[in-house]
């Protein structure tokens, strides 16, 4: 076993470890098992495991422990589909925190359409060329190499678009919050962390693209599962901070529900006494002039400070 193979084992092993840790975290953290966010987290973690196991199987085949290349292709391909598109839906399902109203619904619709179109335009042809490459045809292998670069750049644009919407909308909310309150509240810190995390996600994706364009294919495939597992864990960082602010539990909401804006978190103090709960109608009236009303099943941590029956319940 050479140095490259050792590094591949380490990277894929860490990716699988992170994925199983995420499985445990999801089931221990969520109070309701359902919704796009919940299932996209599980699907992405499952894809990371399959993708990594595929490369473990490839190592066994290359060292004479079997000759079933199609098993490798199935594991890697299915893992790649669920890992990449699952991660996109994780990002998409949290967009409702920063976009809302008619404009927010349009953003959610078109970004979801983008994800589904990328499945057809990028996943399908790449998978066909992957299985066709077993023929060892030079033209097929060359076509796969070209398509590999196209799909990597395409998915980079996809995730950059989703993360950029987070950053742009969260920055606007942060500026709005700072105009109302000069103090460095916990909500403002969460917004800054959300911006930072999404910037890091973009940087990690850019790193994978740079490795591919530099023809460092082995290094890129070695790091891909690990990078996606780290990005998925980042999603829980901001989620944990939101829980810390409101002291609530995490549930998920169906995508049909009206989106819950993060503006409500920014403009309402997390602490509330019994008098504030009793006068929640006054508070809701104040916020309603700036944000939409929130359904009881809205996704995310519960915020009893907004209203006993509403908020991020």
N, C-alpha and C positions, 0 to 999 in steps of 0.2 A: 504494500500500500504506500503510494507516494504522498508527497505533501499536499498536492491538489485534492486527492481523494480524501485525505484526513480533514481538510477544510470543508469539503462538501458534506462529509458526515456531520461535522460540528454544526454547520449552518442549518442543514435540514433537521438535525436533531433538536436544535434550539427552536426552530419554527414549530415542530410538532409539540414540544414542551409548552410553548406560548399558546398554541391552539387549545390544548387540553386545559390549560389554566383558564383560558377564556370560557370554555364550556362550563367549568365549575363556577366561575365568577358570574356568568349570565344567570344560571339557575339559582344561585344564592342571592343575587341582587334584585332580579325582577320579581314583582309581586303578582304579575299576570302574564301567563305564557301565551302571547299572541301579538299580532301586529307586524307591520313590515320591518320595523327596526329590530325586533326580537329575532325574527326568522332570518333576516339578512345577516345578523351577527353569527348565528349558528351555521348557516350555509357557508359563509366565508371561512369560518374556523374549520369546518369539515373539508372544504376545498384545499386549505393549507395542508391538512394532514394527507390527503390523497396525492397532492402535487409532490410533497416531500417523499412519501412512500414510493412514488413512481421512480424517483431518482435513486432510491435505495435498491429497488428492483433492477434498475438499469445497471448499477454497479455489479450486482450478482450475475446478470446475463453476460456482461463484458468479461467477467472472470470465470466463465465456464460453468456457472451454476444454473444451467437452464438455457433455453434458446427461444423464449416466448417474448419476443419483442412487442407483440401486439398488446400484451398485458401492460408493459411499460407505457405504450402510447395511450391506452385507455385510461390508466391511472393519472398520467400527466395531463392529458387533455381534459378529462372531467374535472380534475382538481383545478386546472387553469381556468376553465369556464366559471366554476362556482366561486373561486377565489377572487378573480378580477371583477366579475359582474356583481358578485355579492358585496364586495367592498364599495362599489359604486352605489348600490342601493342603501348601504349603511350611511353613506354621506347624503344621499338624496332624502332619506327618511328623516333626517335631522334638519333639513332646510326650513321646515315650518317654524323653527325657533326664531328665525331671523327675517323671514318674509311672510307677509300676511295680506289679507284683503284680496281684491280682484287681481292686482299685480302679482301677488304671491301665488295665487292659483295658476296664473299663466306660467310663472317660472317653474312651478312644480310639474305642470303638464309637459312643457317643452323639454325640461331636463330629463324627465322619465322617458319621453320619446327618443331623446338622444341616446340614452342607455340601451333601449331596445333596438334601435337602429344599428348601434355598434355591435350588438350581438350578431346581427345578420351580416353586416359588412366586414367585420373583423374576425369574430370567432369562427364562423362557418368556413370561409376560404382557408384560413390558417390550419384548421383541423383537417380539411381535405388534403392539403399539401403535406401535412405531417404524416398521414397514413400512406400517401402516395410516394413519399420519399423512401419507403421500404423497397421500392423497385430499383433503387440505386441509379435512376436515370439522372444524367447530369443536368438536363433542363429542369426536371422537377426539383432537384436539390437547389439549383440556382433560384428557381421561383420561390421556394420556401425561404431562402435567405433574404430575398427582397420583401416577401410578405411579413416575415418576422419583424423587420424594421418598421414597416408600415403600421402593423397592429400595435407595436409598442408605442410608437409616436401617437397613434390614434387614441389609445387608452390613456396616455399621458395628457393629451388635450382634454379628454373627458373628465378625468379626476381634477385637473387644474381648473376646469370650468366650474365644477361643483365647489371646490375649495375656495376659489376666487369669489364666488357669490357669498360664501360664508364671511370671508374677510371683508368684502365691500359693505355688506349689510351690517355686520357687527361693528365695523368702524363708524358707520353712521349712527348706530344706536349709542355707541360709546361717546361720541361727540355730543349727542343730544343729552345724554346723562350728565356729562361734565358741565354743560351749560346750566343745568338745573341744580346741581349740587357739586361744589368744589371739593368736597371730601372724597377720599379714596375709599369708596364703599366696596364690600365684598362682591357685589354684582358687577362693578366696573372691573375688578380683578378677573372675574370669570370671563368677561368679554375679551380682555386682553389675552388671557390664556387660550381662549377659543381661536383668536386670530393667530397667535403664535403656533399652536398645534397644526392648524391648517397650512401655515407657511412651511412648517417642517415636512408635512406630507408632500407638498409640492416639490420641495428640495430632494426628498428621497426618490420620488418618481423621476425627477430630472437626472438623478445619479444613475438610475437604471438605463435611461435612454442614452446617456453619455457613454456608458459601457458598451451598449449595443452598437452605437455609431462608431465607436473606436475598435469594433470587431473583437471585443473581449467577450465573446459569446459564453464561454465557460464560466467566467466570473459573474456575468449577468444572471445566468440561470442558477448559479450557486447561491446568489444572494436574494433572488426574487421571493421565495417563500418566506425567508426570514424578514425581509423588508415589509411584506404584507402583514405578517403577524405582528410586527412592531406598530405598524400603522393602525391595526385594529385595536391594539392595547391603548394607543393614544386616545381612541374614541372614549374609552372608559375613564380616562383622566379627567376630561372636562365634565363627564357625567357625574363622577364622584364629587367634583367641586360644586356642581349644581345641587346635589343632595346635601352637601355640607351647609349650603346657604339656607335652604328651606327646611332642612331637617325632615324630609319626607322620604317616601319609598318610590321606587321606579316602577312605572307601568308603561304600557305602550298604547297608542291610539290607532284605530284603523285609519287608512289614508283618506277615507271619505269625510272624516270629521273636519270642521273648519280649522285652519292652522292656528296654533297658539304662539303668539309673538313673544320673543324674549324681552321686548320693550316693557311688558308687564312686570318682569322681574327687576328690570333696571329702575323703574319709577316707583316701586313699592319697597319699603324697608322690610327685610326678612323677619324682624322681630315684631310681635304684636301682642298686646295684652288683651284681657277680657273685654275691656271697653271698646277697643278697636274692632274686635270680632262682632260685638253687639251692634256697632255702627258700620258694618261692612257695606251697607247700601250707599252710604255717603262716599266711601272710598271707591266703590265700583263706579259710581257716577263720575268721580273725578278722572278716573283712568279711562272711562269709556269715550271721553272726548278725543283721545289720542289713539286708542287701540280698539280692536274688535272684542266683543264679548267672548268669553272662553267657555266651552262646554265642560261638563264634569269629567268626561272621559279623555280630556286632552292628554297628550303624551308627555311623559317626563315626571320629575319629582312632584309630590304634592305640596302645594303652597296654601296652607290654611289661612295665611294672613290676608289673602285677597277676599276670600269668602268661604264659609264653612262647606258649601256644596260645590264650589267652583275651583278655578285655578288649575294648576298642573296636577290634577288628581288622577 
